[in-house]
């Protein structure tokens, strides 16, 4: 079973090759792996506690098309990653307006 902080994203990148991605991504803190699923599809794995998708998108800028769909996808993935990171860092506190038990 994967750890909850490991995020896997499937990306469709037409003009990328393994060597190019292998040169850009490993230098990002929190990056774990990249694998090619087929000709244009890639699986990217990273630690959401230290790396969010916006940073990956900046590194992959030459390969990501400048379309509204990709801008929306980047924003959505970044939002999800920030929420996951914040949830993992959140300490358990009282809920439902009840004081914590001592």
Phi and psi in degrees as GROMACS dihedral restraints (atoms count N, CA, C in turn):
[ dihedral_restraints ]
;  ai    aj    ak    al  type     phi  dphi    fc
    3     4     5     6     1   -74.3    20    10
    4     5     6     7     1   152.7    20    10
    6     7     8     9     1   -71.5    20    10
    7     8     9    10     1   152.9    20    10
    9    10    11    12     1   -68.8    20    10
   10    11    12    13     1   -20.3    20    10
   12    13    14    15     1   -89.7    20    10
   13    14    15    16     1    -4.4    20    10
   15    16    17    18     1   -88.9    20    10
   16    17    18    19     1   120.2    20    10
   18    19    20    21     1  -106.3    20    10
   19    20    21    22     1   135.6    20    10
   21    22    23    24     1  -117.7    20    10
   22    23    24    25     1   127.3    20    10
   24    25    26    27     1  -123.6    20    10
   25    26    27    28     1   133.6    20    10
   27    28    29    30     1   -96.0    20    10
   28    29    30    31     1   123.1    20    10
   30    31    32    33     1  -122.6    20    10
   31    32    33    34     1   142.1    20    10
   33    34    35    36     1  -103.0    20    10
   34    35    36    37     1   104.2    20    10
   36    37    38    39     1  -122.9    20    10
   37    38    39    40     1   109.8    20    10
   39    40    41    42     1   -72.1    20    10
   40    41    42    43     1   -39.9    20    10
   42    43    44    45     1  -100.7    20    10
   43    44    45    46     1    11.1    20    10
   45    46    47    48     1   -93.8    20    10
   46    47    48    49     1   151.9    20    10
   48    49    50    51     1  -129.2    20    10
   49    50    51    52     1   166.4    20    10
   51    52    53    54     1   -62.3    20    10
   52    53    54    55     1   -37.7    20    10
   54    55    56    57     1   -64.8    20    10
   55    56    57    58     1   -43.1    20    10
   57    58    59    60     1   -63.4    20    10
   58    59    60    61     1   -47.5    20    10
   60    61    62    63     1   -66.8    20    10
   61    62    63    64     1   -35.0    20    10
   63    64    65    66     1   -66.0    20    10
   64    65    66    67     1   -22.7    20    10
   66    67    68    69     1   -86.2    20    10
   67    68    69    70     1   -29.6    20    10
   69    70    71    72     1   -87.8    20    10
   70    71    72    73     1   -45.3    20    10
   72    73    74    75     1   -81.3    20    10
   73    74    75    76     1   -37.3    20    10
   75    76    77    78     1   -60.8    20    10
   76    77    78    79     1   -17.3    20    10
   78    79    80    81     1   -82.9    20    10
   79    80    81    82     1    -7.2    20    10
   81    82    83    84     1   -80.1    20    10
   82    83    84    85     1   128.5    20    10
   84    85    86    87     1   -65.1    20    10
   85    86    87    88     1   130.0    20    10
   87    88    89    90     1    97.4    20    10
   88    89    90    91     1    -7.7    20    10
   90    91    92    93     1   -72.0    20    10
   91    92    93    94     1   136.4    20    10
   93    94    95    96     1  -112.2    20    10
   94    95    96    97     1   -51.5    20    10
   96    97    98    99     1  -161.9    20    10
   97    98    99   100     1   156.4    20    10
   99   100   101   102     1  -135.9    20    10
  100   101   102   103     1   136.3    20    10
  102   103   104   105     1  -141.7    20    10
  103   104   105   106     1   145.3    20    10
  105   106   107   108     1   -90.1    20    10
  106   107   108   109     1   123.0    20    10
  108   109   110   111     1   -83.9    20    10
  109   110   111   112     1   -42.8    20    10
  111   112   113   114     1  -155.8    20    10
  112   113   114   115     1  -162.0    20    10
  114   115   116   117     1   -53.6    20    10
  115   116   117   118     1   -42.3    20    10
  117   118   119   120     1  -121.2    20    10
  118   119   120   121     1     1.3    20    10
  120   121   122   123     1  -110.6    20    10
  121   122   123   124     1   134.9    20    10
  123   124   125   126     1  -127.7    20    10
  124   125   126   127     1   147.6    20    10
  126   127   128   129     1  -112.7    20    10
  127   128   129   130     1   120.9    20    10
  129   130   131   132     1  -114.6    20    10
  130   131   132   133     1   131.0    20    10
  132   133   134   135     1  -118.4    20    10
  133   134   135   136     1   136.2    20    10
  135   136   137   138     1  -153.4    20    10
  136   137   138   139     1   163.0    20    10
  138   139   140   141     1   -90.1    20    10
  139   140   141   142     1   111.8    20    10
  141   142   143   144     1   -69.5    20    10
  142   143   144   145     1   -15.3    20    10
  144   145   146   147     1   -70.6    20    10
  145   146   147   148     1   -27.5    20    10
  147   148   149   150     1  -121.0    20    10
  148   149   150   151     1   -14.1    20    10
  150   151   152   153     1  -137.7    20    10
  151   152   153   154     1   129.3    20    10
  153   154   155   156     1  -113.4    20    10
  154   155   156   157     1   164.1    20    10
  156   157   158   159     1   -63.4    20    10
  157   158   159   160     1   -29.0    20    10
  159   160   161   162     1   -57.9    20    10
  160   161   162   163     1   -38.6    20    10
  162   163   164   165     1   -69.1    20    10
  163   164   165   166     1   -38.1    20    10
  165   166   167   168     1   -65.4    20    10
  166   167   168   169     1   -43.0    20    10
  168   169   170   171     1   -61.8    20    10
  169   170   171   172     1   -38.5    20    10
  171   172   173   174     1   -63.7    20    10
  172   173   174   175     1   -40.2    20    10
  174   175   176   177     1   -68.3    20    10
  175   176   177   178     1   -32.3    20    10
  177   178   179   180     1   -94.3    20    10
  178   179   180   181     1    12.2    20    10
  180   181   182   183     1   -49.9    20    10
  181   182   183   184     1   -40.1    20    10
  183   184   185   186     1   -64.8    20    10
  184   185   186   187     1   -19.8    20    10
  186   187   188   189     1  -104.1    20    10
  187   188   189   190     1   -11.3    20    10
  189   190   191   192     1   -94.7    20    10
  190   191   192   193     1   125.1    20    10
  192   193   194   195     1   -65.2    20    10
  193   194   195   196     1   146.5    20    10
  195   196   197   198     1   -87.7    20    10
  196   197   198   199     1    63.2    20    10
  198   199   200   201     1  -111.3    20    10
  199   200   201   202     1   162.0    20    10
  201   202   203   204     1   -64.8    20    10
  202   203   204   205     1   -32.3    20    10
  204   205   206   207     1   -64.4    20    10
  205   206   207   208     1   -43.4    20    10
  207   208   209   210     1   -68.2    20    10
  208   209   210   211     1   -39.0    20    10
  210   211   212   213     1   -61.3    20    10
  211   212   213   214     1   -42.2    20    10
  213   214   215   216     1   -63.4    20    10
  214   215   216   217     1   -44.9    20    10
  216   217   218   219     1   -61.9    20    10
  217   218   219   220     1   -43.1    20    10
  219   220   221   222     1   -61.8    20    10
  220   221   222   223     1   -44.1    20    10
  222   223   224   225     1   -62.6    20    10
  223   224   225   226     1   -43.4    20    10
  225   226   227   228     1   -64.0    20    10
  226   227   228   229     1   -48.3    20    10
  228   229   230   231     1   -63.3    20    10
  229   230   231   232     1   -39.0    20    10
  231   232   233   234     1   -63.9    20    10
  232   233   234   235     1   -43.9    20    10
  234   235   236   237     1   -60.4    20    10
  235   236   237   238     1   -45.5    20    10
  237   238   239   240     1   -62.9    20    10
  238   239   240   241     1   -42.8    20    10
  240   241   242   243     1   -65.1    20    10
  241   242   243   244     1   -41.7    20    10
  243   244   245   246     1   -63.7    20    10
  244   245   246   247     1   -41.7    20    10
  246   247   248   249     1   -63.5    20    10
  247   248   249   250     1   -43.1    20    10
  249   250   251   252     1   -62.3    20    10
  250   251   252   253     1   -45.1    20    10
  252   253   254   255     1   -60.0    20    10
  253   254   255   256     1   -47.2    20    10
  255   256   257   258     1   -64.3    20    10
  256   257   258   259     1   -38.6    20    10
  258   259   260   261     1   -65.9    20    10
  259   260   261   262     1   -36.9    20    10
  261   262   263   264     1   -70.5    20    10
  262   263   264   265     1   -30.3    20    10
  264   265   266   267     1   -86.0    20    10
  265   266   267   268     1   -13.6    20    10
  267   268   269   270     1   -70.1    20    10
  268   269   270   271     1   133.6    20    10
  270   271   272   273     1   -88.6    20    10
  271   272   273   274     1   144.6    20    10
  273   274   275   276     1   -67.3    20    10
  274   275   276   277     1   127.5    20    10
  276   277   278   279     1  -126.0    20    10
  277   278   279   280     1  -177.9    20    10
  279   280   281   282     1   -67.5    20    10
  280   281   282   283     1   150.1    20    10
  282   283   284   285     1  -127.0    20    10
  283   284   285   286     1   168.4    20    10
  285   286   287   288     1    58.7    20    10
  286   287   288   289     1    34.4    20    10
  288   289   290   291     1    59.5    20    10
  289   290   291   292     1    23.8    20    10
  291   292   293   294     1  -100.8    20    10
  292   293   294   295     1   139.2    20    10
  294   295   296   297     1   -67.2    20    10
  295   296   297   298     1   153.1    20    10
  297   298   299   300     1   -67.2    20    10
  298   299   300   301     1   150.8    20    10
  300   301   302   303     1   -82.4    20    10
  301   302   303   304     1   142.6    20    10
